[in-house]
Amino acid sequence: MLDDILDYVEDIRERPVWRPIPDQVRMRFREGLPAEASDVASVHATFMSDILPFAAGNAHPGFMGWVHGGGNVAGMFAEMLAGGLNANLGGRDQAPIEVEQQIVHWMRELFGFPGSSTGLFVTGSSMANLIGVLVARARSLGVGVRHKGVSGHRLIAYTSAAAHGCIAQAMDLSGLGIDSLRMIAVDDRHQMNVDALKHAIEADREAGLIPFLLVGAAGTVDTGAIDDLAELADIARREDLWFHIDGAYGALGMFAPSIAPRLAGIEKADSIAFDFHKWLQVPYDAGFILVRDGALHRDTFASPASYLRRETRGLAAGSFWPCDFGPDLSRGFRALKTWFTIKVHGSEALGAMITHTCLLARYLEFKIVTSRDFELLAPVSLNIVCFRHRGQDADRLNAEIVANLHETGVAAPSTTSIEGKLAIRAAIFNHRTQTRDIDELLDAVATLGTRYLAAQAA
Ligand SMILES: *Cc1c(COP(=O)(O)O)cnc(C)c1O
């Protein structure tokens, strides 16, 4: 099994990025519950024939869709070790909790957060952003909200129109409601328009509502824009708002000296959500939430009866029980693959890898703006490039190009809409991606575009 999966990673370039699942393979997943035993070798053989070839392909250097990390072998081995250990990180006095706490410590160091701040592994930034909203809610309504609920609340949150959909979802799940989230317009760099934000806060106060939360973006999902975090931090302080940052992938740009200065202000956040499974290449899933006010974070989730009852000796001791800081009781050992990834590679190489993906995006941008066939649709802020092939009925043309790219398995960008125009969106997150992958992407887009336009003209 180890040989097969290491070969997969080593030879991945020779494979298509993605292949559609053949019908007969799909049908085999409809078979019922097996009563009989099978040996591991035969189940593994089925994995090799029916699962491995038909995965999404985000380990492949030609995968440039959505926001997906490529994974890494050190993290993969850690997953194996964690599986064997079968640790449950809800709490108790055990070294796995110390590993998670060491990462909390590293993240405090990275973001300039105080020792009293707290951090927690979660599935991903969707969950981390929800936790951020829940802590902010407890700050404004008091922890009594956990008993009384939110009926008749007047709390209003603010984020940019380019924010990820999980911010609205967090408002929904927290009971505050999506209508209590103001999506503030963005400027031509896709950053939140600060004047529009100030006006919205003022208008809400005049209407008797209570602004309580400002969510800044450190790397928007469409274009990679970073809000002016220092300015947003100032506004949040003046207006007495909780300042949360959705830094799902961008926050870990702190590892890269080329990017960290652009995140200035992030150290002033009240909470930051981010993912190790994106830019840092930790295997899925490994999301994280960092909260400045650790006591409030605990009070948002812990039942006081349980954490005050904690033992001082034996296995039931331990000063930090993660189950007091989020909704999960049983928790896997996500920290170990993250710990291995950071220790094996070191923060400098990880930062250089992040910088490299941004340089590749610059290279792609340069090739686009110096070609007559292509048009750049949004400024390139980090590692995401939105562009399209020129031509009549460009939305259809580019949608066709992307579907054909996927089906030929050459490359897998995704699409998005930029000011009503369908864009090919190349998000370069994979540490295996090189300039030749960028060349192959653009060559394939050009060939498919020319062919489509010729067919339309005929
Ligand atoms: C990926 C992403 C999310 C959601 O994170 P998950 O880990 O997929 O739950 C939220 N915000 C941004 C900006 C993202 O890129």
Ligand as a Chemical Component Dictionary entry (heavy atoms), coordinates in Angstrom:
data_LIG
# 
_chem_comp.id                   LIG 
_chem_comp.type                 NON-POLYMER 
_chem_comp.pdbx_formal_charge   0 
_chem_comp.three_letter_code    LIG 
# 
loop_
_chem_comp_atom.comp_id 
_chem_comp_atom.atom_id 
_chem_comp_atom.alt_atom_id 
_chem_comp_atom.type_symbol 
_chem_comp_atom.charge 
_chem_comp_atom.model_Cartn_x 
_chem_comp_atom.model_Cartn_y 
_chem_comp_atom.model_Cartn_z 
_chem_comp_atom.pdbx_ordinal 
LIG C1 C1 C 0 -11.760 27.554 1.515 1  
LIG C2 C2 C 0 -12.294 28.819 2.081 2  
LIG C3 C3 C 0 -13.250 28.818 3.088 3  
LIG C4 C4 C 0 -13.888 27.546 3.581 4  
LIG O1 O1 O 0 -12.927 26.733 4.176 5  
LIG P1 P1 P 0 -13.120 25.157 4.290 6  
LIG O2 O2 O 0 -11.839 24.693 4.818 7  
LIG O3 O3 O 0 -13.372 24.671 2.874 8  
LIG O4 O4 O 0 -14.291 24.897 5.171 9  
LIG C5 C5 C 0 -13.641 30.022 3.624 10 
LIG N1 N1 N 0 -13.125 31.184 3.180 11 
LIG C6 C6 C 0 -12.196 31.228 2.196 12 
LIG C7 C7 C 0 -11.655 32.547 1.757 13 
LIG C8 C8 C 0 -11.740 30.042 1.618 14 
LIG O5 O5 O 0 -10.803 30.081 0.663 15 
# 
loop_
_chem_comp_bond.comp_id 
_chem_comp_bond.atom_id_1 
_chem_comp_bond.atom_id_2 
_chem_comp_bond.value_order 
_chem_comp_bond.pdbx_ordinal 
LIG C1 C2 SING 1  
LIG C2 C3 SING 2  
LIG C2 C8 DOUB 3  
LIG C3 C4 SING 4  
LIG C3 C5 DOUB 5  
LIG C4 O1 SING 6  
LIG O1 P1 SING 7  
LIG P1 O2 DOUB 8  
LIG P1 O3 SING 9  
LIG P1 O4 SING 10 
LIG C5 N1 SING 11 
LIG N1 C6 DOUB 12 
LIG C6 C7 SING 13 
LIG C6 C8 SING 14 
LIG C8 O5 SING 15 
# 
